[in-house]
């Protein structure tokens, strides 16, 4: 989790060297870009590592996994030999080994586990490594203490999450992986670049065709090199379905001396026109790719940070901060959580055209480690809340800059639902949970849609492919707050992550919710195996439609109610939870859940 600070100064000025301490993939292209990290800072007094706050202090080299000769695998399924703990004497660490691999001239890759960070780094240093990357057990970043050996470590040491670590180690199996660790300022003569966390992306990974407001584009660029540059251009381009280019604009930067930064955002001297396709219903459905590309006449000596891209989808019935998968359902790549009592994963939602849609329900992606726990029997609450606290934005003096419960005093329920997973087949996959009736929402009203669990083994999906830090920095509005063990964190997880929560929506003009047409119905036995009896407050003909947890229609039948009952055969349905929608010839409707066993 992180505390929020504004990202941009909006002025053309010399930037601080500390803002350009980075951990970036150089090659191959599949791992290029910046990674969230912590580093062994000598200012803490327990490391003798190089000071990355000094411009030009960096390491760029090829990764190699450490191997101390220890047998077996750890609890995460990683080789114990890659922990670098042999001979440390720590509890659980393997005995001393003389089988260390030769890491000369390489950046050592090490897994966190049973011994101190300083000991691991020292072993890599003694084996010839020029730097070390330590991979966490969880999808989170922690600060590293040097421990007993930290003051003997003279190589750079950084710390990354388990998810980013998996990205790197997977690619290492395919060939050489080169990383840059340190301060880019002054490392090269000709070097311009940017960062993914300082660019604007679509406000939604899945945007809806009923919206007409478009969005602003922008990116902050830097002249890292020692030479001034007078001809830098930045292109912003959006390619739509079937490769059709729907936006293509290029701006020119003024003279940028070494160390200068330029914020290309709406309202600044250099800016891009907003992206606008002409109004409601004018966005073609399908996948779009937004890209930013930096160019200059000189050959960029470190060009891996000259181009960035982000995807979003326009669709008919979904709103989500996450991207959509091949089934047009929310995508999850990571499942962070560190609660011990209560956890809420939330999506902030506010839109000037919110009333153009009504919300029918939510898609969620629950998760647990099935080698330890079962998802079946868990209780998950979906809370749709108006956020009515009297704050303005993240610059409001009432905002303390981090964990802040005072911001969360006026959360008013407007809808809620409860979901009980039936089996581990729901782990890591989108599940649809409907509300009892469509939810009417208002333009510019602040909402939180939160997934809540009181089981510390349960977490929820996030799409790690989208970084909303730039959007949050410009709008000064939250993206994905979380609640962990009695404390709210407005900034959410690292990099303003995209919770994989999907709002299933319909045209707001079709809402017209009329409770007078809703009737009470029930089904028994429930759970049911083959035959299901439906009992309701009516007689006559009608129809039944049953959908599974993903919203897919699995059963559709015409019925005839006699003595307020009818019987249907559900033997062809797979085991699971289904939502049954009953519609009678007089227009009355009813909805209820049935468990098929």
WOGISUL-V377202 format. One record per pair of residues at least 6 apart in sequence whose C-alpha atoms are under 6 Angstrom apart, sorted by the first residue. I is the first residue (numbers start at 1). J is the second residue. D is the distance in whole Angstrom. If there is no record, write none. Layout:
i=I j=J d=D
i=I j=J d=D
//
This chain:
i=1 j=492 d=5
i=1 j=493 d=4
i=1 j=494 d=6
i=2 j=491 d=6
i=3 j=401 d=6
i=3 j=402 d=4
i=3 j=491 d=5
i=4 j=401 d=6
i=4 j=491 d=5
i=6 j=473 d=5
i=7 j=473 d=5
i=10 j=263 d=6
i=12 j=261 d=6
i=12 j=262 d=5
i=13 j=260 d=6
i=13 j=261 d=6
i=14 j=259 d=5
i=14 j=260 d=5
i=17 j=53 d=6
i=18 j=53 d=5
i=20 j=183 d=6
i=21 j=182 d=5
i=21 j=183 d=5
i=22 j=181 d=6
i=22 j=182 d=5
i=23 j=34 d=6
i=23 j=35 d=6
i=23 j=180 d=6
i=23 j=181 d=5
i=24 j=33 d=5
i=24 j=34 d=4
i=24 j=35 d=6
i=24 j=179 d=6
i=24 j=180 d=5
i=25 j=31 d=5
i=25 j=32 d=4
i=25 j=33 d=5
i=25 j=179 d=5
i=26 j=32 d=5
i=26 j=178 d=5
i=26 j=179 d=5
i=26 j=304 d=6
i=27 j=177 d=6
i=27 j=178 d=5
i=37 j=159 d=5
i=37 j=160 d=5
i=38 j=143 d=6
i=38 j=158 d=6
i=38 j=159 d=5
i=39 j=157 d=6
i=39 j=158 d=4
i=40 j=157 d=5
i=42 j=48 d=5
i=42 j=49 d=6
i=46 j=146 d=5
i=46 j=150 d=6
i=46 j=151 d=6
i=47 j=146 d=5
i=47 j=150 d=5
i=47 j=151 d=4
i=48 j=151 d=5
i=48 j=153 d=6
i=48 j=154 d=5
i=49 j=153 d=6
i=49 j=154 d=4
i=49 j=155 d=5
i=49 j=156 d=5
i=50 j=156 d=6
i=52 j=182 d=5
i=52 j=183 d=6
i=55 j=183 d=5
i=55 j=185 d=5
i=56 j=183 d=5
i=56 j=184 d=6
i=56 j=185 d=5
i=56 j=186 d=5
i=56 j=187 d=5
i=57 j=182 d=6
i=57 j=183 d=5
i=58 j=181 d=5
i=58 j=182 d=4
i=58 j=183 d=6
i=59 j=180 d=6
i=59 j=181 d=5
i=60 j=179 d=6
i=60 j=180 d=4
i=61 j=178 d=5
i=61 j=179 d=6
i=62 j=106 d=5
i=62 j=107 d=6
i=62 j=177 d=5
i=62 j=178 d=4
i=63 j=106 d=6
i=63 j=107 d=5
i=63 j=108 d=6
i=63 j=177 d=6
i=64 j=108 d=5
i=64 j=109 d=6
i=65 j=108 d=6
i=65 j=109 d=5
i=66 j=82 d=5
i=66 j=108 d=6
i=66 j=109 d=6
i=66 j=110 d=6
i=67 j=81 d=5
i=67 j=82 d=5
i=67 j=100 d=6
i=67 j=101 d=6
i=68 j=81 d=5
i=68 j=84 d=6
i=68 j=99 d=6
i=68 j=100 d=4
i=69 j=81 d=5
i=69 j=99 d=5
i=70 j=80 d=6
i=70 j=81 d=4
i=72 j=79 d=6
i=72 j=80 d=6
i=73 j=79 d=4
i=73 j=80 d=5
i=74 j=80 d=6
i=82 j=110 d=5
i=82 j=111 d=6
i=83 j=110 d=5
i=83 j=111 d=5
i=84 j=120 d=5
i=85 j=93 d=6
i=85 j=115 d=6
i=86 j=94 d=5
i=86 j=95 d=5
i=86 j=96 d=5
i=87 j=95 d=5
i=87 j=96 d=4
i=90 j=115 d=6
i=93 j=114 d=6
i=102 j=127 d=6
i=103 j=127 d=5
i=103 j=128 d=5
i=103 j=129 d=5
i=104 j=128 d=4
i=104 j=129 d=5
i=105 j=129 d=6
i=105 j=130 d=6
i=106 j=129 d=5
i=106 j=130 d=6
i=107 j=129 d=6
i=107 j=130 d=6
i=107 j=131 d=5
i=107 j=132 d=5
i=108 j=129 d=6
i=108 j=132 d=5
i=109 j=132 d=6
i=109 j=133 d=5
i=110 j=134 d=5
i=111 j=134 d=6
i=111 j=135 d=5
i=112 j=135 d=6
i=112 j=136 d=5
i=117 j=146 d=6
i=118 j=146 d=5
i=118 j=147 d=6
i=118 j=149 d=5
i=118 j=150 d=4
i=119 j=149 d=5
i=122 j=153 d=5
i=130 j=155 d=6
i=131 j=155 d=5
i=131 j=156 d=5
i=131 j=157 d=6
i=132 j=157 d=5
i=133 j=157 d=6
i=133 j=158 d=5
i=133 j=159 d=6
i=134 j=159 d=5
i=135 j=159 d=6
i=135 j=160 d=5
i=135 j=161 d=6
i=135 j=162 d=6
i=135 j=165 d=6
i=136 j=161 d=5
i=136 j=162 d=5
i=137 j=162 d=6
i=138 j=162 d=5
i=139 j=161 d=5
i=139 j=162 d=5
i=139 j=163 d=6
i=139 j=336 d=6
i=140 j=161 d=5
i=141 j=161 d=6
i=185 j=224 d=5
i=186 j=224 d=6
i=186 j=225 d=5
i=186 j=226 d=5
i=188 j=225 d=5
i=189 j=225 d=5
i=189 j=226 d=5
i=189 j=227 d=5
i=190 j=225 d=5
i=190 j=227 d=6
i=190 j=300 d=5
i=190 j=301 d=6
i=191 j=224 d=5
i=191 j=225 d=5
i=191 j=300 d=5
i=191 j=301 d=6
i=191 j=302 d=6
i=192 j=222 d=6
i=192 j=223 d=5
i=192 j=224 d=6
i=193 j=221 d=6
i=193 j=222 d=5
i=193 j=305 d=5
i=193 j=306 d=5
i=194 j=221 d=5
i=194 j=305 d=6
i=197 j=469 d=5
i=197 j=470 d=5
i=198 j=219 d=6
i=198 j=220 d=6
i=198 j=470 d=4
i=199 j=218 d=6
i=199 j=219 d=4
i=199 j=470 d=5
i=200 j=217 d=5
i=200 j=218 d=5
i=200 j=470 d=5
i=200 j=471 d=5
i=204 j=320 d=6
i=204 j=321 d=5
i=205 j=312 d=4
i=205 j=320 d=6
i=205 j=321 d=5
i=205 j=322 d=5
i=205 j=323 d=4
i=206 j=312 d=6
i=206 j=313 d=5
i=206 j=314 d=6
i=206 j=319 d=5
i=206 j=320 d=5
i=206 j=323 d=6
i=207 j=314 d=5
i=207 j=319 d=5
i=208 j=314 d=6
i=208 j=315 d=5
i=208 j=316 d=6
i=209 j=281 d=5
i=209 j=283 d=6
i=209 j=315 d=6
i=209 j=316 d=6
i=210 j=280 d=5
i=210 j=281 d=6
i=211 j=280 d=5
i=212 j=279 d=4
i=212 j=280 d=5
i=214 j=275 d=5
i=214 j=276 d=5
i=215 j=274 d=6
i=215 j=275 d=5
i=216 j=274 d=4
i=218 j=264 d=5
i=218 j=265 d=5
i=219 j=264 d=5
i=220 j=262 d=6
i=220 j=263 d=4
i=220 j=264 d=6
i=221 j=261 d=6
i=221 j=262 d=5
i=222 j=260 d=6
i=222 j=261 d=4
i=223 j=258 d=6
i=223 j=259 d=5
i=223 j=260 d=6
i=224 j=259 d=6
i=225 j=258 d=6
i=226 j=258 d=5
i=227 j=258 d=6
i=228 j=256 d=6
i=228 j=257 d=4
i=228 j=258 d=5
i=229 j=255 d=6
i=229 j=256 d=5
i=230 j=255 d=4
i=231 j=296 d=6
i=232 j=252 d=6
i=232 j=253 d=5
i=232 j=295 d=6
i=232 j=296 d=5
i=233 j=251 d=6
i=233 j=252 d=4
i=233 j=253 d=6
i=233 j=294 d=6
i=233 j=295 d=5
i=234 j=250 d=6
i=234 j=251 d=5
i=234 j=293 d=6
i=234 j=294 d=5
i=235 j=249 d=6
i=235 j=250 d=4
i=235 j=292 d=6
i=235 j=293 d=5
i=236 j=248 d=6
i=236 j=249 d=5
i=236 j=291 d=6
i=236 j=292 d=5
i=237 j=247 d=5
i=237 j=248 d=4
i=237 j=290 d=6
i=237 j=291 d=5
i=238 j=245 d=6
i=238 j=246 d=6
i=238 j=247 d=5
i=238 j=289 d=5
i=238 j=290 d=4
i=239 j=245 d=4
i=239 j=246 d=6
i=239 j=288 d=6
i=239 j=289 d=5
i=240 j=288 d=4
i=241 j=286 d=5
i=241 j=287 d=6
i=264 j=270 d=5
i=264 j=271 d=5
i=265 j=271 d=5
i=285 j=314 d=5
i=285 j=315 d=5
i=286 j=313 d=6
i=286 j=314 d=5
i=287 j=312 d=6
i=287 j=313 d=4
i=288 j=311 d=6
i=288 j=312 d=5
i=288 j=313 d=6
i=289 j=310 d=6
i=289 j=311 d=5
i=290 j=309 d=5
i=290 j=310 d=5
i=291 j=308 d=6
i=291 j=309 d=4
i=292 j=307 d=6
i=292 j=308 d=5
i=293 j=306 d=6
i=293 j=307 d=4
i=294 j=306 d=5
i=317 j=504 d=6
i=317 j=505 d=5
i=318 j=503 d=6
i=318 j=504 d=5
i=318 j=505 d=6
i=319 j=502 d=6
i=319 j=503 d=5
i=320 j=501 d=6
i=320 j=502 d=5
i=321 j=498 d=5
i=322 j=330 d=6
i=322 j=463 d=5
i=322 j=498 d=5
i=322 j=500 d=5
i=323 j=330 d=6
i=323 j=331 d=6
i=324 j=330 d=5
i=324 j=331 d=5
i=325 j=331 d=5
i=330 j=500 d=5
i=330 j=502 d=6
i=331 j=463 d=6
i=332 j=461 d=5
i=332 j=462 d=5
i=332 j=463 d=5
i=332 j=500 d=6
i=333 j=463 d=5
i=333 j=464 d=6
i=334 j=461 d=6
i=334 j=462 d=5
i=335 j=459 d=6
i=335 j=460 d=5
i=335 j=461 d=5
i=337 j=459 d=6
i=339 j=456 d=5
i=339 j=484 d=5
i=339 j=485 d=6
i=340 j=456 d=5
i=341 j=454 d=6
i=341 j=485 d=6
i=342 j=453 d=6
i=342 j=454 d=4
i=342 j=484 d=6
i=342 j=485 d=5
i=343 j=452 d=6
i=343 j=453 d=5
i=343 j=483 d=6
i=343 j=484 d=5
i=344 j=450 d=6
i=344 j=451 d=5
i=344 j=452 d=4
i=344 j=482 d=6
i=344 j=483 d=5
i=345 j=450 d=5
i=345 j=451 d=5
i=345 j=482 d=5
i=346 j=449 d=5
i=346 j=450 d=4
i=346 j=480 d=5
i=346 j=481 d=6
i=346 j=482 d=6
i=347 j=448 d=6
i=347 j=449 d=5
i=347 j=480 d=5
i=348 j=447 d=6
i=348 j=448 d=5
i=348 j=479 d=5
i=348 j=480 d=6
i=349 j=447 d=5
i=350 j=444 d=5
i=350 j=445 d=6
i=350 j=446 d=5
i=351 j=443 d=6
i=351 j=444 d=5
i=352 j=443 d=5
i=352 j=444 d=5
i=353 j=443 d=5
i=354 j=442 d=6
i=354 j=443 d=5
i=355 j=441 d=5
i=355 j=442 d=5
i=355 j=443 d=5
i=356 j=508 d=5
i=357 j=505 d=6
i=357 j=506 d=5
i=357 j=507 d=5
i=357 j=508 d=4
i=358 j=439 d=6
i=358 j=440 d=5
i=358 j=505 d=5
i=358 j=506 d=5
i=358 j=508 d=5
i=359 j=438 d=5
i=359 j=439 d=5
i=359 j=504 d=6
i=359 j=505 d=4
i=360 j=434 d=6
i=360 j=438 d=5
i=360 j=504 d=6
i=360 j=505 d=6
i=361 j=433 d=6
i=361 j=434 d=4
i=361 j=435 d=5
i=361 j=504 d=5
i=362 j=432 d=6
i=362 j=433 d=5
i=362 j=502 d=5
i=362 j=503 d=5
i=362 j=504 d=6
i=363 j=430 d=6
i=363 j=431 d=5
i=363 j=432 d=4
i=363 j=501 d=6
i=363 j=502 d=5
i=364 j=430 d=5
i=364 j=431 d=5
i=364 j=501 d=5
i=365 j=428 d=6
i=365 j=429 d=5
i=365 j=430 d=5
i=365 j=460 d=6
i=365 j=461 d=5
i=366 j=427 d=6
i=366 j=428 d=6
i=366 j=460 d=5
i=367 j=427 d=5
i=367 j=428 d=5
i=367 j=458 d=6
i=367 j=459 d=5
i=367 j=460 d=6
i=368 j=457 d=6
i=368 j=458 d=5
i=375 j=424 d=5
i=376 j=421 d=5
i=376 j=422 d=5
i=376 j=423 d=4
i=378 j=420 d=6
i=379 j=420 d=5
i=380 j=418 d=6
i=380 j=419 d=5
i=380 j=452 d=6
i=380 j=453 d=5
i=381 j=417 d=6
i=381 j=418 d=5
i=381 j=451 d=6
i=381 j=452 d=5
i=382 j=416 d=5
i=382 j=417 d=5
i=382 j=450 d=6
i=382 j=451 d=5
i=383 j=416 d=5
i=383 j=449 d=6
i=383 j=450 d=5
i=384 j=414 d=6
i=384 j=415 d=5
i=384 j=416 d=6
i=384 j=449 d=5
i=385 j=411 d=6
i=385 j=412 d=5
i=385 j=413 d=5
i=385 j=414 d=6
i=385 j=447 d=6
i=385 j=448 d=5
i=386 j=411 d=6
i=386 j=412 d=5
i=386 j=447 d=5
i=387 j=411 d=5
i=387 j=446 d=5
i=387 j=447 d=5
i=388 j=410 d=5
i=389 j=410 d=5
i=393 j=476 d=6
i=393 j=477 d=5
i=394 j=476 d=5
i=394 j=477 d=6
i=403 j=488 d=5
i=403 j=489 d=4
i=404 j=488 d=6
i=405 j=488 d=6
i=417 j=435 d=6
i=431 j=549 d=5
i=431 j=550 d=5
i=432 j=549 d=4
i=432 j=550 d=5
i=432 j=551 d=6
i=461 j=500 d=5
i=462 j=498 d=5
i=462 j=499 d=4
i=462 j=500 d=5
i=463 j=498 d=5
i=467 j=495 d=6
i=468 j=496 d=5
i=469 j=495 d=6
i=469 j=496 d=5
i=480 j=492 d=5
i=481 j=489 d=6
i=481 j=490 d=4
i=481 j=491 d=6
i=481 j=492 d=4
i=482 j=488 d=6
i=482 j=489 d=5
i=482 j=492 d=5
i=517 j=588 d=4
i=518 j=588 d=6
i=518 j=589 d=5
i=518 j=590 d=6
i=519 j=590 d=5
i=521 j=535 d=6
i=521 j=536 d=4
i=522 j=534 d=6
i=522 j=535 d=5
i=523 j=533 d=6
i=523 j=534 d=4
i=524 j=532 d=6
i=524 j=533 d=5
i=527 j=595 d=5
i=527 j=596 d=6
i=528 j=596 d=5
i=528 j=597 d=6
i=529 j=596 d=6
i=529 j=597 d=5
i=530 j=569 d=6
i=530 j=570 d=5
i=530 j=571 d=4
i=531 j=568 d=6
i=531 j=569 d=5
i=532 j=567 d=6
i=532 j=568 d=5
i=533 j=566 d=6
i=533 j=567 d=4
i=534 j=565 d=5
i=534 j=566 d=5
i=535 j=564 d=6
i=535 j=565 d=5
i=536 j=564 d=5
i=537 j=564 d=6
i=538 j=564 d=5
i=539 j=561 d=5
i=539 j=562 d=6
i=539 j=564 d=5
i=540 j=560 d=5
i=540 j=561 d=5
i=541 j=559 d=6
i=541 j=560 d=4
i=541 j=585 d=6
i=542 j=558 d=6
i=542 j=559 d=5
i=542 j=583 d=6
i=542 j=584 d=4
i=542 j=585 d=5
i=543 j=557 d=6
i=543 j=558 d=4
i=543 j=559 d=5
i=543 j=582 d=6
i=543 j=583 d=5
i=544 j=556 d=6
i=544 j=557 d=5
i=544 j=581 d=6
i=544 j=582 d=5
i=545 j=555 d=6
i=545 j=556 d=4
i=545 j=580 d=6
i=545 j=581 d=5
i=546 j=553 d=6
i=546 j=554 d=6
i=546 j=555 d=5
i=546 j=579 d=5
i=546 j=580 d=4
i=547 j=553 d=4
i=547 j=554 d=5
i=547 j=578 d=6
i=547 j=579 d=5
i=548 j=578 d=5
i=575 j=596 d=5
i=575 j=597 d=5
i=576 j=595 d=6
i=576 j=596 d=5
i=577 j=594 d=6
i=577 j=595 d=5
i=578 j=593 d=6
i=578 j=594 d=5
i=579 j=592 d=6
i=579 j=593 d=5
i=580 j=591 d=6
i=580 j=592 d=5
i=580 j=593 d=6
i=581 j=590 d=6
i=581 j=591 d=5
i=582 j=589 d=5
i=582 j=590 d=5
i=583 j=589 d=5
//
